């Protein structure tokens, strides 16, 4: 029987993860239902508004997506319970992000609200002035971590107990719309500090926004003696890097979950193409070479997904999972690149045309190998974690 002769229904886009608790299974069912409707419908409205250049309708549709996600209990999954969020565990966050990404829709970025990031656990002025408005959606922030190649960001202590920041931060994603930044700067005595800096702070210059191939937008920050008081520090001086790495670890797992969802979409899209009869009446999926490539893609997706949920469970168990998170992010994003490249190649030249879902995903997934750490930088970090610091299980 040929690939196009089967009457079997197409399998689901992405299978339910294994070993879920009853609460996690209910969440999966909610996310699955939401991803079909209203999300797909609203995402189509957003695409039409964007294509028409209708900024007003586009903004209203983005708000409608966020409102629908709130109604489904998804928008606040990563937000603290005290701000009305769910404070979800790592497995729950992964399954939600993976299932939404498996739609292949660009509007997925508007489903989940911001997490606290480096502001997790702050109290007093930092909570009232920055964290609470961020959780309510009244303000926006961006994480300034990556130093420009030619200039490192330094913090020098002031006589009054405050600090002055000097240097440049490159590739600050979302920085054009940020009301404040969380910035990590090196200390001359060693270590680093993390601090909150208002976008209007004297001495801070924000470049014009620029876009990358995946459609995201970034700015460069120049800091010329930007003053931060002791009350703007996130933790004690010297604790900046551990705080930043903890936050980045959560983000890396989120990126891996997205990559797994995108692989599921690409493989589902390709499977439908392979089952369909080609011009000669023979399904493309009947060709042995095509089947080998398709099998490679499914093997990559299975391995990446297995890593994703095992790592998430280690995180939920309170284990030191630094190396595992690195490994999962590297493997999942690189596997997604291979899978989507393979799917595009087998679908043919039509998949290169702007507007085709695989053309867009090809650009988006390529950027994931840089986000929150380029693959080779992370490989070196994993080796250092094991050889020098004896961290992680790998």
N, C-alpha and C positions, 0 to 999 in steps of 0.2 A: 504494500500500500504506500503510495507516495505521500509526501508531506502535505499536499493539498487535498488528499482524498479523505482525510479523517473527519469524522463528524463530531469529535470531542470538542467541548467548549474550551475557549482560551482560559488558561489558568489565571488566577488573580495577579494583579500587577506586582504585588509583594506579599509574601506569606506572613501570617501572624508569627511573631518571634516565639521561640520556645520558652518554657519554664516561667511564664508570667504568673504573677499573683492574680487573684480575682480582681483586685482594684486596677492593676495594670491592663488586664484583658478588657475591662470595661472602658478604660481610657482608649485602648486601641480601637474598639468599636466606635467610640465617639469620633475619634480622628478619622477613621475610615469613612464614616457617614458624612462628616463635614467636608472631606476632600472631594466627595462626589457632588454634593449640593449642600450649602450654597457656594462653596469655594470655586469650583470650576466655572459656574455661571458668572460670578463676580470677576474672576480672572479674565474671562472673555470680554466683559464690559470694560475692564481696565485696558486690555490690548486695543480695543476699538478706540477708546478715548486717546490713548497714547499715539496711535497711528494718525488720528485726526488732528493731533496737536491741541486738543481741548484740555487745557490745564485745569480748568475749574472742575470738569467732570472727572478728570483723573484723580484730583485730590479728594473729591467726594467719594469716589469708588474705593480708594485706599482706606478712607475712614470707615466705609461700609464693611470692608474685609476685616478690619480690626474689631469693629462692633460685633460682627458675626462670630469671630473667634472668641470674643469675650462671652457671648451667649453660649458657646459650645464648651466653655471652660478651658480654652487653650491659650488665650492671649497671655495669661499670667502664670503659666506653668513654671517659668524660671524665676518668678518674683517671690520675695519673702512673704510668709503668711501674714505678718503684721501689717503689710500694705495691701492685703486682699488677694495676694497671689497664692499659688498652690505649693510653692517650695518643693517642687517635684524632685524625686530621686533621679539618679543618672540614667537608669534603664528607661524610666518613663519619658524623660526628655529625648532620649535617643529614638525610641519608637515613634514618638510624635513627629520629630523632625524627619525621620526616614520616610514615614508614610506621606507627609506633605510633599517632600521632595520627589517622591515617586510619581506625582502628577506631572512632573516635568515643566511646571508653570513658573514663570519668572515672578509672579505675584506671591510666591511662597515667602518672600522676605518680609511681607507685611502681616503674617499670621501671628507671630510670636512677639510679645512685648519685650522691652529691654530687661536684661538681668541687672543686678546691682554691680557686677564687675568688682573693681577694686574697692567700691564703697560698701561692700558686704560687711555688716557688723558695726558700722559707724553709729555713733549716737550724738546727741547734743546738736551743736550748730551744723556740723557736717550732714547730719540726718535731716534736719529741718530745712536747711538752705539748699541742699543738693540732692540727697537721695530721695526724699519724699516727693518733691516735684518731678523727678525723673520717673519714679514709679507710677505717678498719676498721668504721665504723658504730657506734662506741662513744660518740660525742658528736655534738651537733648545734650548728649555728651559724646566725646570721642576719646579713644585711648591713644596717647602719644608715647610709643615705646621705642620704635626703630630710629636709631641715630642715622643721620646722613653719613655717607662714607667718608666725607672729608672733614666732618666735624662731630665731636662727641658732646653730649649734653652733660654739663657739670653743675653741681650745687655747691655753693660756697656759703659758709655760715656768716651771718651778719652780727654786728656787735650787740644788737638788741635781742638776739635769740632767734631771729627769723633766718630766712635763707634767700639767696639770690641765684636764679637759674640762668645759665648761659649756654648757648649752643643752638643746635638745629635738630628738629624732628622731621623725618621724611615719611611720606606715604601714610598720613594720618587719615584713615578712612572715615568718611562722614564728617570730616572736620569743618566743611564749609557751613554746615547748619548747626554746629555745636554751640551751646551756650556756655559750656565749660569743658575743660579737658582734665583727664587724669594723666599726669606726666611722671615718668620715671627718670631720675637723673643720678649720675654717679657722684659719689663723695670722694673728695681728695684723699681722705683717710682710708678709703676702701669701702666696698659695699655700695649701696644706693638708697635713695629715699624716693617715696612716692608722695605726690601732693596733688591737690585740686587747684586749678588755675582758671580764673574766669577768662572768657574769650576776649573781654575788654580790658584785661590787665595791662597797665603801662609796661612797655618794653616787649610785649608780645605782638609779633607781626604774622598775619595769616596770608598765605599766598592765594592767588586766584585758584579756584578748583580746577583739577584736571581729571580726565577719565582714563580708565584702563580698558583693555579689550573685553572684559566681562561685563562692562556697563557700570561698574562701581565708580564712585567719585572720591577724590582725595585732595588734601592740601599739604603744604609744607609749613611748619611753624619755625620761626626764628625767635629766639629768646635772648634778649639783651638786658641782663640784670633784672629779670622779672622777679619781683619780691613775693615771697609767700611767708605767711606767719606760721608760728609753731602750731596754731590751731587748724591750719590747712593741711597738715601732714596726715598721711594714711599710715598709721603705725609709727613706730619710733624710727629715727634715722638709722639706716643700715638694714631695715626690714623691707625696703622697697622691692628688691628683686624677688625674694621669696613670695611676697604678696602678688607680684605681677605674674610670676610663673604659675602660681596656683590658679589665677584667673584664666591664664592662657590655656592651662590644661583642660579646663571646662570647655573653652571655646574650641580647642582642637578636637575634642570628642564630638562636639556639635557639628564640626566640619566633616568629620568622618561619617556621621550619621547622614548628613546631606549627600555625601558622595555615594553612599550605599543606596539611597533612594534614587539618585540620578541614574545609577547603573540599572536598577530595576526598571525604570522607565525606558531607558535605551534598549534593554534586552526585550522588553515587552513590545516596543515599537518594531524592533527588528524581527521578532518572532512572527508578528502579523504579516510582515513583508515576505518572510521566507515561506510561509504557508500559502500565500497567494500564488496563483498561476501567472507565470511570466508570459511574454509575447509568444513564445514557442509552445505554450500550453503546458510547460513543465515547471513546477514550483522551483524557485531558486534554492529552497531548502533541500532539494533532492540531490544536490551536488556535494560530493564527498568533501572537497576542499572547503566549501562554505560551512558544512557541518562541523569540521574541525575548528574553524575560527569561532563559530558560535559556541561550541563546547568550551573553548578556552575562556571566553567571556563569562560563561556561567560559573566556571571554576573560580575565576577571579572574584566574582560577586559573592560566591559562597564563602570563600576564605575571608574576604573583607568583613562580611556581615558576622561571621563567627568571632572574629577578633573584636568587633565593635561591642557586642553584647557581653562577651567575657570581660573585657576591660571595664565596661559600665558596672558590672557586678562587683568587680574588685574595688572600684571607687565607692560603691554603695556600702561595701563591707568595711570601709575605712582603711583599706590597704594602701601602701605606698605604690601608686600606679604611674609614676612619672614616665618610666621607660615604656610601659605598655601603652600609655596614651600617645607618646611620640610614635611608637611603632604602628599603632592603629591609624593615626592621621596620615603618616607617610604611605603606608600600604594602600589604604582606602582611596586616597586621592590619586595615587599613581595608577591603581587598578581602574579607577573610573576613567582616567585618561585613555588607557588602553582599550577599555570596553567601548567607549563612545567613539573613539577613532575607528575601531573595527566595525561598529555598527554603521558609521557614516560611509566607510569604504564599501561595505556590502550593499548598502542601499543605493549607491551610485551617485552620479553627479548632481542629481536633483537635490540631494541632501546638503549640497554646498550653497544653495541659493538662500539669500537672506530671507528670514521668515520661517525657514524650515526648523522644526524643533531641535534636530540634531546639530544644525549649524550653530544655533545659539548655545546649546549645551557644550559644544566643543570649545567655545570661547570661555564659557563660565567655568568649566571644570579645569581648564588649563591654569586659571588664576588660583585655584585652590591649592596648588602645589607651592605657592608662595605665601598664602595667607597664614598668619600666626606662625611663621617660620618656614623658610625654604627647605625642601626635602633634605639636601645634603647638610645644611646647618643642623637640622634635627638629628640626622644620623650621627654627626659628631657629638651632639649633646647626649645622645643615648650611650655612645661609647664612653664618654667622660663620666656619665652617671654610673655606669657599671664598673669601669676600670679605676676611676679616681675616687668616686664617692660611695661606691657599693650600694647604689640606690636601685630599687625596683627588682622584679623577679627575673627579668630577661638576662 
